[in-house]
Amino acid sequence: MTSDAPAVATIVVIFAIIDERLQVLLVHRDADPDAGSWALPGGVWDGSRSLDDAAAAKLVEETGASDVYLEQLFTQSGLDHTQPSVAIAYFALVDASAVRLRAEPGDAWRPAWLPVGELPRLAFANNLVIEQAVERVRAKLDYTNIAYGLLPERFTLRELQSTYEAILGGESLDRRNFRKRMLGNAVIEPTDEVRREGAHRPARLYRFTTREPVFL
């Protein structure tokens, strides 16, 4: 006697910094189960490509962004209460200015950015998935250059610090110590470019020494 194999799905927690807050991309479900709820983007894995490639394709489909930071978070069963299933969760960090959401007029399954600190109850226990992803990103700030995924090629020190503070839930960091730390561990380097912001004097632009994941 045989039984049906559990469904296997990939889901992607896509983070961006918008309005100086860490936000996550969600999709409003228009069908059961959990119709009317928000959920993480994802889809059933059909085995035609690797799990990593399936997650990357979903990221491009939802945001138009590629060549971004993408990492597997966990594999877990039981997130879908309607059927036996296994979910392989990923998280991605994207530069909000490079994102183009796939929403079209009349799109029932509309995507939207929501602040991670103000989420309603989500479908498929997705609140727990996002909590784990946030914890992973915060932990990796201490020993990797992971923040590069959230920023454009060139940025000011203020933008970099605001990104760190947003990931940390609004925690205020000492400006002088932050600058010393970033430059001291060779995460970033100054460029020859400056940017004028309002009436303030032009701000030096910086870049990451590498836009590949490295341990510090």
C-alpha positions in Angstrom: 0.0 0.0 0.0 1.5 3.3 -1.1 0.7 6.9 -0.1 1.1 10.1 -1.9 4.4 11.8 -1.4 4.3 15.2 0.4 4.3 18.3 -1.7 7.7 20.1 -1.9 7.7 23.9 -2.2 10.3 26.7 -2.2 9.5 29.9 -0.4 11.5 33.1 -0.4 11.7 35.8 2.3 12.7 38.9 0.3 14.0 41.8 2.3 14.6 45.4 1.3 15.1 48.7 3.2 12.2 51.1 2.4 11.6 54.3 4.3 14.5 53.4 6.5 12.7 50.2 7.7 13.3 46.6 7.0 10.4 45.4 4.9 9.4 42.0 3.4 7.7 41.3 0.1 4.4 39.5 0.5 1.7 38.3 -1.8 -2.0 38.7 -1.1 -3.7 35.3 -1.6 -6.9 35.2 -3.7 -7.7 31.5 -3.3 -7.9 28.9 -0.6 -6.3 27.8 1.5 -6.0 31.0 3.5 -7.7 33.2 0.9 -7.5 36.9 1.8 -4.3 36.4 3.8 -0.8 37.6 3.0 1.9 35.0 2.3 5.5 34.7 1.2 6.1 34.2 -2.5 6.9 30.6 -3.4 5.8 27.7 -5.5 5.7 23.9 -5.8 9.0 22.4 -6.8 8.6 20.1 -9.8 12.2 18.8 -9.9 13.0 20.2 -13.3 15.8 22.4 -11.8 17.7 22.6 -8.6 16.1 24.1 -5.5 18.5 27.0 -5.5 17.6 27.8 -9.1 13.9 27.5 -8.3 14.3 30.0 -5.5 16.3 32.4 -7.7 13.7 32.2 -10.5 11.0 33.1 -8.0 13.0 36.0 -6.8 13.4 37.3 -10.4 9.7 36.7 -11.1 8.6 38.7 -8.1 11.1 41.6 -8.2 12.9 41.6 -11.5 16.2 41.6 -9.4 18.9 39.1 -10.1 22.5 38.7 -8.9 21.5 39.5 -5.3 22.2 37.9 -2.0 20.3 34.6 -1.7 20.8 32.0 1.0 18.9 28.9 2.1 17.3 29.3 5.5 15.9 25.9 6.5 13.9 22.9 5.4 10.8 22.2 7.4 7.6 20.2 7.3 4.1 21.2 8.5 3.9 24.8 7.4 0.9 24.0 5.2 -1.8 22.7 7.5 -3.9 21.5 4.5 -1.7 18.7 3.3 1.6 16.8 4.0 4.3 19.1 2.7 8.0 20.1 3.0 9.1 23.7 2.5 12.6 24.8 1.6 12.9 28.4 2.7 15.4 31.0 1.4 16.0 34.6 2.2 17.1 37.3 -0.2 18.4 40.8 0.3 17.6 43.3 -2.5 18.3 46.9 -3.2 14.8 48.5 -3.2 15.7 50.9 -6.0 16.4 48.0 -8.3 13.1 46.2 -7.6 10.2 46.2 -10.1 7.2 44.3 -8.7 5.3 42.1 -11.1 1.9 43.6 -10.1 -0.4 44.5 -13.1 -3.7 46.3 -13.1 -6.4 43.9 -11.8 -3.8 41.4 -10.5 -5.6 39.4 -7.8 -2.4 38.0 -6.3 -0.9 41.4 -5.7 2.5 41.8 -4.1 3.4 44.5 -1.6 6.1 45.5 0.9 5.2 45.3 4.6 7.4 46.4 7.5 8.6 43.3 9.4 7.6 44.8 12.7 4.0 45.4 11.7 2.9 42.1 10.1 -0.6 40.7 10.4 -1.1 36.9 10.8 0.2 35.4 7.6 -0.7 32.2 5.8 1.2 28.9 6.3 2.9 30.0 9.6 4.9 32.4 7.5 5.4 34.8 10.5 7.7 32.2 12.0 9.6 31.9 8.8 10.2 35.6 8.6 11.2 35.8 12.3 13.9 33.2 11.6 15.1 35.0 8.5 15.3 38.3 10.4 17.3 36.6 13.2 19.7 35.1 10.6 20.3 38.4 8.9 20.9 40.2 12.2 23.4 37.6 13.4 25.3 37.7 10.1 25.8 41.5 10.4 28.5 40.8 13.0 30.7 38.5 10.9 29.9 39.0 7.2 29.4 41.8 4.6 25.8 40.7 4.1 24.4 44.2 4.0 25.8 44.7 0.5 22.7 43.0 -0.8 20.4 45.8 0.4 22.4 48.8 -1.0 23.2 50.2 -4.4 26.7 50.1 -5.8 27.6 53.4 -4.2 26.3 54.9 -1.0 27.0 57.3 1.8 28.1 56.3 5.3 24.7 57.6 6.6 22.9 55.2 4.2 25.0 52.3 5.3 24.4 53.1 9.0 20.7 53.5 8.4 20.6 50.1 6.7 22.3 48.5 9.8 19.9 50.3 12.1 16.9 49.2 10.1 18.0 45.5 10.2 18.5 45.8 14.0 15.0 47.0 14.5 15.6 50.7 14.8 18.6 50.4 17.2 20.6 53.6 17.2 24.4 53.1 16.5 27.1 55.5 17.5 28.2 57.3 14.3 31.9 57.5 15.0 32.2 53.9 16.2 30.3 52.6 13.3 32.5 54.5 10.8 35.6 53.2 12.5 34.4 49.6 12.5 33.3 49.6 8.8 36.6 51.1 7.6 38.7 49.2 10.1 37.6 45.7 8.9 37.9 46.6 5.2 34.2 46.0 4.5 34.0 49.3 2.5 36.3 51.7 0.8 35.8 55.4 -0.3 35.4 56.3 -3.9 36.3 59.5 -5.7 32.6 60.5 -5.9 30.5 62.7 -3.7 26.8 63.4 -3.5 25.1 66.6 -2.5 22.1 66.2 -0.3 20.0 69.4 0.3 21.9 72.2 1.9 24.6 70.0 3.4 28.1 69.7 2.1 28.6 66.9 -0.4 28.9 63.5 1.2 31.6 61.0 0.2 30.3 57.9 -1.6 31.6 54.5 -0.6 31.4 51.0 -2.0 31.8 47.5 -0.6 35.3 46.1 -1.3 33.5 43.0 -2.7 29.9 42.3 -3.5 30.4 38.6 -2.9 29.7 37.0 0.5 32.8 37.0 2.8 33.5 36.4 6.4 35.1 39.1 8.4 
